[in-house]
Amino acid sequence: MGPDRPIGRRQKDGPRRRPPQRLQKRPLDNRDREVLRSLASRRMEQASLPVMVTRRRQWTALKDLRGERPMVLFETWPLENYVAEEELRCQDAGLRQVAQEMRAVIRQAEEIGDDYVVEPFLRVWDIDAL
């Protein structure tokens, strides 16, 4: 028997997800800005590589059940200290989290050697200071 409502829609009286943590609106420290710009630059270099276009096409083909080859993805999120706290140079706690996510993507692309695709954008939730 199927669900009483369409899948993916929240009931009006159902539970609500907590919104992501909001960063307070404040001036951005120049050092934090330079750290983030440097990381963003490295990320864009990786995202611009021709292999990323190939990998994106191969993942799409695999998901469309027309796989060209077996794809390998090593999930790094469960690894404790994959990006160590000492590597993070941002002073702002929220921006440290952004830097940590960027460093993890950069490290995975440079060191793991799997079929991870570095996207040319970064999803950041509710940061007014940038």
C-alpha positions as CSV (number, residue, x, y, z in Angstrom):
1,M,0.0,0.0,0.0
2,G,1.4,3.4,-1.0
3,P,1.7,6.5,1.2
4,D,-1.3,8.7,1.9
5,R,0.4,11.8,0.4
6,P,2.9,12.4,-2.5
7,I,6.4,11.5,-1.7
8,G,8.7,14.4,-1.0
9,R,6.0,16.8,0.3
10,R,5.7,17.7,3.9
11,Q,2.3,17.6,5.5
12,K,1.0,20.9,6.8
13,D,1.2,19.8,10.4
14,G,4.3,17.7,10.0
15,P,7.7,18.2,11.5
16,R,9.9,21.0,10.1
17,R,13.6,20.8,9.5
18,R,15.7,23.2,11.4
19,P,17.2,25.9,9.3
20,P,21.0,26.0,8.8
21,Q,22.9,27.9,11.4
22,R,22.9,31.6,10.5
23,L,26.1,33.6,10.5
24,Q,25.7,37.0,12.1
25,K,26.1,39.9,9.7
26,R,29.4,41.6,10.5
27,P,32.4,42.9,8.6
28,L,34.6,40.2,7.1
29,D,38.1,40.1,8.4
30,N,40.6,40.8,5.6
31,R,42.7,37.7,6.5
32,D,39.6,35.5,6.4
33,R,38.7,37.0,3.0
34,E,42.1,36.2,1.6
35,V,42.0,32.6,3.0
36,L,38.6,32.0,1.4
37,R,39.6,33.6,-1.9
38,S,42.8,31.4,-2.1
39,L,40.7,28.2,-1.4
40,A,38.1,29.3,-3.9
41,S,40.8,29.9,-6.5
42,R,42.2,26.4,-6.0
43,R,38.8,24.9,-6.2
44,M,38.0,26.7,-9.4
45,E,41.3,25.4,-10.9
46,Q,40.3,21.9,-10.2
47,A,36.7,22.4,-11.3
48,S,38.0,23.7,-14.6
49,L,40.0,20.7,-15.5
50,P,38.8,18.7,-18.5
51,V,38.7,15.5,-16.4
52,M,35.8,17.0,-14.4
53,V,33.7,17.4,-17.6
54,T,34.4,13.8,-18.4
55,R,33.6,12.6,-14.9
56,R,30.3,14.6,-14.8
57,R,29.3,13.0,-18.1
58,Q,30.2,9.5,-16.9
59,W,28.2,10.0,-13.6
60,T,25.2,11.2,-15.6
61,A,25.5,8.2,-17.9
62,L,25.7,5.8,-14.9
63,K,22.7,7.3,-13.2
64,D,20.8,7.0,-16.5
65,L,21.7,3.3,-16.5
66,R,24.0,3.7,-19.5
67,G,27.3,3.5,-17.5
68,E,30.5,3.8,-19.6
69,R,32.6,2.2,-16.8
70,P,32.4,1.4,-13.1
71,M,32.7,4.7,-11.1
72,V,34.5,4.9,-7.8
73,L,33.7,7.3,-5.1
74,F,35.5,7.3,-1.7
75,E,33.4,9.1,0.9
76,T,35.6,11.2,3.1
77,W,32.9,12.8,5.3
78,P,33.0,10.0,7.9
79,L,36.8,10.4,8.4
80,E,37.6,12.2,11.6
81,N,40.1,15.0,11.1
82,Y,40.2,14.6,7.4
83,V,40.9,18.3,7.5
84,A,42.6,19.0,10.8
85,E,41.6,22.0,12.9
86,E,45.2,23.2,12.7
87,E,44.9,23.6,8.9
88,L,42.1,26.1,9.2
89,R,43.2,29.7,9.3
90,C,39.9,31.6,9.3
91,Q,39.1,33.4,12.6
92,D,35.3,33.4,12.2
93,A,33.8,30.1,13.3
94,G,31.2,30.0,10.5
95,L,33.9,30.8,7.9
96,R,36.1,28.1,9.3
97,Q,33.4,25.6,8.5
98,V,33.2,27.0,4.9
99,A,37.0,26.7,4.7
100,Q,37.0,23.2,6.0
101,E,34.5,22.1,3.4
102,M,36.5,23.7,0.6
103,R,39.7,22.1,1.9
104,A,38.0,18.7,2.1
105,V,37.0,19.0,-1.6
106,I,40.4,20.2,-2.7
107,R,42.1,17.4,-0.7
108,Q,39.8,14.7,-2.1
109,A,40.5,15.9,-5.7
110,E,44.2,16.1,-5.2
111,E,44.9,13.0,-3.1
112,I,42.3,10.3,-3.3
113,G,42.2,9.6,-7.0
114,D,38.6,8.6,-7.2
115,D,35.9,9.8,-9.6
116,Y,34.8,12.8,-7.4
117,V,33.6,15.8,-9.4
118,V,34.6,19.2,-8.2
119,E,31.8,21.5,-9.1
120,P,32.5,25.1,-10.2
121,F,30.3,26.5,-7.4
122,L,30.0,26.2,-3.6
123,R,26.8,25.9,-1.7
124,V,26.9,28.2,1.3
125,W,23.8,28.8,3.4
126,D,22.9,32.3,4.6
127,I,26.2,34.2,4.7
128,D,25.6,37.9,4.3
129,A,29.2,38.9,5.1
130,L,30.6,37.5,1.8
